[in-house]
Amino acid sequence: MTVHLDEKRPRAAILGCAGPTLTEEETFFFEQTDPLGFILFARNCVDPDQVKALVKSMRAAVGRDDAPVLIDQEGGRVQRLGPPHWKVRPAQSLFARIAEDDRALAREAASINARLIAEELIQLGIDVDCLPVMDVPTKGAHEIIGDRAFGMDPEIVSELGQSVITGLGAGGVTAVVKHLPGHGRANADSHLALPYVDAGKNALRRKDFLPFKNARFAPWGMTAHVVYEAFDPMRPATLSETMIMDVIRGEIGFQGFLVSDDISMKALSGRIEVNALAALEAGCDAVLHCNGDMHEMHAIMRDLPEMTGIAWERFQTGLAVRPASDPIDVPVLEAELAKMTANWAAVEV
């Protein structure tokens, strides 16, 4: 794909908003600052018509129909769209349990589930899902990942994660693999504190990095706010050039569009605008800011640059490889998925 480096590019940020509609202040701010895209949370989602209108107004504010709109629709305890308008989806651990007995069935079920998620999202105009979680939990680690993961076998995590990427893509939704290079050993919830991982390089390579290496051709990825002491004892991956350029881009070989985890999370201390710039300097293609706080967004966007040429190329490549969604019979697929998962759905994790 040819990218003209002198063309005007969006600013390297994906931003949230405060409520179910854009305020005049938010609309003007997005018009003036031109972020790459947006992310939605439960506070932004009331019913289908409202979400569709919000998505349309976000894209209108930046004047780009291809401005990505993200959401965390994993299933289980992390899904921003829920009843009564949207179906409850299982946690990823369900598919790990199925894989213990039948890996082929687990792959198919995970793909169908992802395809059904994509169908709900694309009907709303949401085209990026922060899924799959490809972290490999370790016994004794913080429970923040837990049942969000596909179990503790990195090969199964790899297989099921790829099935989800395929299922989402078949529905016209871009997958975001997270959290590079692996959040499974973290000793804290990075929403609240900075986790440290003291495992050695070889242990990380054998287990934690493996699913991401197998998913290195995924269209998007998200960094972890985690310190990996064996590689960079001073900085979390999001802010570490060593972790991004040497490990994520180098050893793991991730080639897709790389976005930070939420830059407002408490794992990152100090001024938010400094961290945003540091993430880009370390090698992130864009920074993610989720809470909709206007004061923080003004600080971030004050000096945030346009996307680099290579970042814009990675973004455009992700759009180009995403297939147009084919029609599906939702009730038939829902019934098929229910039948496939029935023997495992009631099992305690």
N, C-alpha and C positions, 0 to 999 in steps of 0.2 A: 504494500500500500504506500502510495506517495503522500507525504505530508509536507506542505509548504510552511517552512519554518517562520516566514514573515507574516503569516496570517494571524489575525487576532484570535487568541484562545481564551477560554474561561479561566477564572481564578481557581487555584488548586484546592478547593474546599467543597465538602458536601455538608449541608446545614439542615437543622431542624427548625420547626416553628412551634409556637406556644400552644395553639389550640386547634379546633376543627376548621377554622377558616383563617386566611391570611388577614392580618390587620393592615390598615393603610401604611403604618410605619414599616411593617415587614415587607409589604409589596414594594415600597419605594427603596428600601434597603437592598433587596434582591435585584431590583432593576439597576441600581447604581453600582453594586459590587460584583455582579455576574458570577456567582458560584457555579461550579460544574453541575451540581445537582442537589438533591434533597433526601432526607430520611424521615420516615413516619414512625410514630409510636402510638400506643393505645390512646393517649390523650388527643390524638389527631383523628381518630377513627370512630365515628358514631354509627353510620349506616352506609350502604353502598353508594347511594346518590351523592351524599356529602363527601365521601372520599374521592369519588371521581371528579367532583367539582374542585376540590382542594388540589388534586394533582394537576388538573388543567390550569388552575390559576398560578401554580408554582412554575410550570413551564412557560406560561404566558409572561410571567414577570421577567424571565431571562431571555425570552424570545427564541427558545430552542425547543422544538418538538422532541428532540432526542436527549434532552436533559434527563439523566437517570434519576429515578425515584426508588429509593431503597426501603426495605423493611426487614425486621427480624421475625420471620415466620418459620420457626424451627419445628414447632409442635411441643407437646409436654408443657413445661413451665415457662417456656419462652415462645409466646406467640402474641402478636399485637392485635390480630384480628380474631375475635372469638364470638361465641353465641350472643344474641340469637341470630345474627346475620351470617356468621361464618362458622364452618365446622371445626370442632376440636380435633386436632391432629395428634397422633401418638408421639411420645418422646423417641429419639433415635435409638435408645437402648432396646426398644421392642424388636427392632430389626437385628440387633446383636444377639438377642435370645433366640430368634428364629435361626440365625446363622449357625448356632451351636449344633443344630440338628440338620439343617438343610441350607447350605450357603447359596445355592442357585435360587431357591425360593425366596430367601432373604433379599438377594439382589433385585429380583423382580418386584417384590413387594415395596422395597424402598424406592424403586424407580416409579412405580405407579403412584405411590403416596406423593412423591415430589411432583409428578405430572398433575395431580389433582390440586396441590398447592398452587402450582403455576397457573392453573385455570382460574382459580379465585383471584389471584393477583392481577393477571393480565386483563381481566374484565374491569378492574378498577383503574387501569393505566399504570400500575406498579410493575416495573420491569427488571428489578434487581432484588434478589433475596439473599440475605446474609446467612447462608446455609450452603454446604454442610459444615457442621463442627467436626473437624478431623483431628482433634486432640485425642491423645491416648492417656486416659486417667491412670494414676499409679496409687496403690494402696497407701493410705496415710496422708495423701494430698488433700487440699481444701476441696470441699464438695461443690464449688461453683460450677465445675464441668459436670461431674457425676453422670446422671442419666441423659444428659444432652449428647453424650458421646456414643459411638458405635462399639462400646466395650473396650477391653484391654488388649486385644490382639491387633497389632498394627497392620497385619495383612488383611484382616476382616474390615478394619476401619478403612483401609485403602479401597477395597472392593465396594463397600456400601457407599462410601463417599462419592466414588465415581458414578455409581448408579443414581445418586441424587443429582449430581451435576448433569447427567444425561437426561433425567426426567424433567428437571426444571427447564433445560434448554429446549426440549421437545415442545414445551409449552410457551416458548418465546421469552423465557425469563433467565437472566444471567445469574449464575451461582457465584457466591463469594466464599471461598474456603477459609476457614478460620480455626485457630489463631496462630499464624506463622511465627516462629517455627515449632510451636507446641506449648499448650497451656496445661497439659495434663498433670505435671508434677508441681504446679504452683502451690505455695504454702499459704496463700491469702487470696481473697477476692479482690481483683484489681479495680473493681468499682470503688473499693473502700481503702485499699492500701497497696503498696508496691510489693508484689511477690518476688521471691528469690528462689532460684533453682540451683542446687549445688552438685547435681549429677555431673559426671565426667563427660568428656567429648564423645567417647566411643559409645557410652550408654545412650546418650541423646541421639547419636546417629543411628544406632540399631533400632530404637523404638520410636522416639518422639518425632524425629525428622522424616521417618520412612513414609508415612501416609502423604505428607506434603510433597516429597520427592516423586511419588507415584502420581500425584495430581499437579505436577509442575506445569502442565499445559492448560490448566483451568483458566478461565477468562479473567477472574478477579481473585484477589486474596486480601486478607486483613491481618495486620501485625498484632502481636501480643505485647501488652504492657508488663513484661516480665524480664527480670535480670537473669541471664544465664552466665553464672560466675565463671565457668570454664572458658568462655569466649570473650566476654566483656563484663568484668565485675563491677563496673561503674554505672552503666547506662542500661535502661530497659531496651528491648529490641526495637521498639518504635523510634527511639531517639539515637540508636547506635548504628553508625555506618558499618562497623564491623559485622553486626548481626544482619543487616540488610544486604550489603554488597558482597560480603565474603560468605555468609551462611545462606541467607534466603535466595539471593540471586546466584551465588556461586555454588556452594556445596549442594543445596537442594535443587538449584536450577530453575526456580520459579520464573516464568516468562511473562506472566499476565500483569494486569493493572493492579497495583498495590496501594491499598488505602490503610491509613492508621485505624486502630480502634479509637473509640471516642476520646478525643483529646481533653475532654472535661472531666474524665474519671480521676478519682483521688489518688490513683497510683502515681500520677505525674504531679510532682510538687513544683512550685514556682509559678511564674507568670504564664498564663495560658498562651499569650501571643508569642512568647519566646519558645515555648514547647512546639507550637504549630510550625514555626520556621525551622526549628531543629529537626522535626520529623521529615520535612521536605529535604533539608540539607543531608540528612542521613540516607535518603534514598526513597522515601515514600513518594508515590505519584500524586497523592492528594491526602488532605487531612479530613477527618470526620468529626463533626461537632453536633451533638445530639439534643441538648437540653432546651434549645430554643431561647436561651437567655440573650436578650438583645445587647446588653452591656458586654458580655463575653464575645459575641459575634462581631461587634464593632471593633473590639481590641484585636481579634484575630485577623479581620479583613483589612485593617488599616494598612498593613505593609505586606500582606500576603501576595506573592507574585502570580502571574499567569502560569498555567501549566507549561511544563517544558515540552519541547518538541517530541521527545521520546515518550513522555507520559501521555501526550495527546494521541500519539500513534498507537500506544497500547490500548487506550480507551476505544479508539476507532476500530482497531482490530477486533476487540471484544464484541462490538456491535456487528461487525461484518460476519463473524462466524456463528452468530446466533440465528438459528433457523426460524422461519415463520411457523407459528403454531398451527397444527392440523386440528380440525374439529374432533372432539371426542364425545362419547356418550357418558356423561358424568354418572348418572345412576348405575349404569352397568359396571363402570370401573369401581365405583364405591362398593358395590355388592361383591365384586371380585376381590377387592382388597380385604373386605371384612371376612370373607371366607378364607383367604390366605393366612390371615393373622389370628383367627379365632382361637386356636389352641394355645397361643402365647400371650394374648392381650391381657388376660386377667392375672398373669403370673407376677408376683412381687419381684421388684428389682433387688 
